[in-house]
Amino acid sequence: MKYPIGIQNFEKIRRGGYAYVDKTASMYKMVSEGSYYFLSRPRRFGKSLMVSTLEAFFSGKRELFEGLYAGSADWDWQQYPVLHLDLNVKKYATSEDLDKILNRHLEKWEQQYDSPYADRDIEERFLHVVELAYQKTGRQVVILVDEYDKPLLQAIGKPEMQSAYRATLKAFYGVLKSCDEYIKFALLTGVTKFGKVSVFSDLNNLIDISLDYEFYDICGITEEELLSVFSESIDALAERNRLTREECIAHLRQMYDGYHFEEDAPGVYNPFSVLSTFKKNKFGSYWFETGTPTYLVTLLRRHQYDLEDMANSEVTADVLNSIDSESTNPIPVIYQSGYLTIKGYNERFKKYILGFPNEEVEEGFVKYLAPYYLDNRDRKSVFDVEQFSNDVETGNAEQFLTRLKSLFASAPYDSVKGDRENHFQNMMWVVFKMMGFYSHAEYHNSDGRIDLLIETPQYRYVMEFKLEGTAEEALTQIKQKDYPLHFTLDEKKTYLIGVNFSKETRTIDRWVVE
């Protein structure tokens, strides 16, 4: 089987005999039931391929759809004029970069449709291109915008550039509404929805299907599709990794499934990771390695956001659906970027419960955060997850706590300005999340208190942390909660550990182990 990794052109995939998961039923539903749509999905999730598929569909290339749902659909298969704008092809470093790429597309369209208005403003040129395309072909125009938000994402934290991009895009996309009589179909895709920054303020005719159940699987791979289209690939992967077929499917599910785009919708697999796994016959963090979420870390650190809260967020649909570039809440950006997904729904308070979608994303994100929250500036960093894990696996509680004290003491002073308690808690979250990938570590933070349970095959650690209290108080709290009673039925050696932080020294000042 040929896997179309990195190939986003529908025609190339179909003519080249690459594997293709048929999504044309959902696309046909869009086309036949509406005219203006918006869809947000994480990067490398198939948005560009969907846009390319729609371009081939509206270009009348019926032969490419043979054997697919759309190939037998009731459609006229005429060739409509298609204006395909791809904003993912440039790095936006200056305020002029957006104008340059828009100008490049406009010049091509103006030449194609003999437009004499190349000396006008960008939005006026676009309007005339749409009108002329309609007049010269006698058919309404199809407008497909891929990664509409790439400029805005790259301008996060740069107010002047954000303002310039917003003004340009608002006027440019406003043409979609003013040219309604000339437009057959329009789709905007992106990672995020900048709904509070006026980009969409004039586009109230756009139907946002990002959280619609009927379109939850328009991008990505469902488990049904995985098992039917890639059955032989699963068998080959299982054999190569010495797994049974059932074990292999379970591991695929654990690593790459878990994206939910509606509270009741089944999980969806990350297509890039799945295809890369089958191609290499090896499990890996393929999606996370293709891009680093620098702007997400910038938001988290700038606003001193609690990482435990981030990983267990509850938000309303309004928050989830829209991003304000000046907001102190990074959760919408993190969710729409694919690092969090819908895990449940609080019906009483109408809130979505968010969490990491799968192991690939959780481990990759935590490992990426580590250098920003820990003193990881060189190879001799005091944080070494293998050493920490080895301490707990061998029952060396004192050595483990000594390392932990050194870790906090090594934090650069400038990294703990502001809310030091928040910084300590975030460091703890990163450390024990990292350890959790190698042993069973559960970290819980609530009401200013940090609780920790670590389990290995032979040992168990029940830990309580105090800030400006005493280690003895922390140990007493463990006993008062009767934590040890939960573990009397097995033979594991259990350590009860009380730990106290000092704000003055910015590290652990004392611990007690029983």
VENZI-V961136 format. One line per field, one symbol per residue. ss: DSSP state (2 for helix, 1 for strand, 0 for the rest). phi: phi as a letter, one per 20 degrees, with the letter a starting at -180 (. if undefined). psi: psi as a letter, one per 40 degrees, with the letter a starting at -180 (. if undefined). Layout:
ss: ???
phi: ???
psi: ???
This chain:
ss: 0100000002222220010000022222222220011111000000222222222222000222200022220000000001111100000000022222222222222222000000000222222222222222200011111100022222000022222222222222202222022211111111000000000000000011000022200000102222222022222222220000222222222222001000000001102222222222000002222000022222222200002222200110222220000000002222220000111111000011111000222222222222222000000000002222222220002222222222222000222200022222222222222222000111111100111111100011111111100022222222220022222000001111111111000011111110
phi: .edefnedeffffffemefbefdffffffgfedacccccdbffldoffffffffffffemefffdfndgffdffbelfeefdddddeeeceedcfeffgfffffffffffffdleedfeefgffffgfffffffffdmcfeddcddlgegffffdfncgffgfffffffgfffffgefdgfedebbcdcaeccefedmfdfedfefeedfdegfcfdfcncffffgfefdgfffffffffdlcfgffffffgffeceoecdafdfffceffffffffffelbfaeffffeadegfffgffffdlfffffgfcecceffffebddfefedeggffffenecbfdabeffdlceedaffafgfffffffffgfeddfdfbfegfecfffgfffffdmefffffffffffffefggfedfnefffffffffgfgefffffdbedddccblmdddbccccgdcccdccdddlccfffffffgffelgfffceedeffdddcdccedffemafdabccc
psi: hhhfhehehddddddefihhhheedddddddeeadhihhhiiifeedddddddddddeefgddeeheidddeigiefihihhhhhheeeihgdideddddddddddddddddefhefeeiiddddddddddddddddeiiihhhhhfdeddddeehegdddddddddddddddddddefddehdihhhiidihgdefededefeehhhedfhdeedfdiahidddddddfddddddddddefiidddddddddddeaehheideiiihihdddddddddefhiigdddeeihfdddddddddefhhddddefihiiddddeihheeieheddddddeeeiiheahgddefihhiihdiddddddddddddddeigfeiefiehhdddddddddeegdddddddddddddehideefibgddddddddddddddddeedihhhhhhifeihihhhhideihhhihhihfbiddddddddddefdddefeeieihhhhhhihihddefaheiihh.
